[in-house]
Amino acid sequence: MTLVGQLGDDHSLSRRARRYANEVIFGDEWPLTSAHVDLEAVRFETSTRMKRQHGICSYDGSVCTIRLSAETHERGGFCATKETIRHELVHVYQHQHDDLTSGHGESFKRWVEPLDLSGRCSTHYKRTPDEYRYQLYCSEGCGFIAGRHRFSAVVERATQGTQICSRCRAPLRVEGPESAKAGDD
């Protein structure tokens, strides 16, 4: 079988992703077909730096680039990567059809069940607190609750003592660069 689609790099994951995308589009298992997606106008790339997303789809007006996270593949396995590829192929479909809005709205949602997608955001592996710049902990001892990469409204509320634990309703505390700000008031 001749594979359709371009490679943006020589990473083994990019080659494997292109092969799997061809199986999705030209195979019998999934309802997304060549009538929906023109794989000849798709480029596959792997990012060794991408840590916060499993994949992204960008469009330059003629070619869609599906960029996959090497970390997702390493930590979540190829099953996680396959779901990410199907997810990004829906975005390719959106970009290649002028009458569709890209994003996670109605044109995306119609593919969630048929393509066995978990929706907009998937957790393919467990993150540890040290992977986040800001860690949120329950002050009553429920343990690590969540993490944030950026100083967000949730982090700000936690530094002010107004963000509560969803399990026990106790205030959350923050560890990270901004945790010292809470005591400065």
Secondary structure, 3 states (H helix, E strand, C coil): CCCCCEECCCCHHHHHHHHHHHHHHHCCCCCCCCCCCCHHHEEEEEECCCCCCCEEEEECCCCEEEEEEHHHHHHHHHHHHHHHHHHHHHHHHHHHCCCCCCCCCHHHHHHHCCCCCCCCCCCCCCCCHHHCCEEEEECCCCCEEEEECCCCHHHHHHHHCCCECCCCCCEEEEECCCHHHHHHC
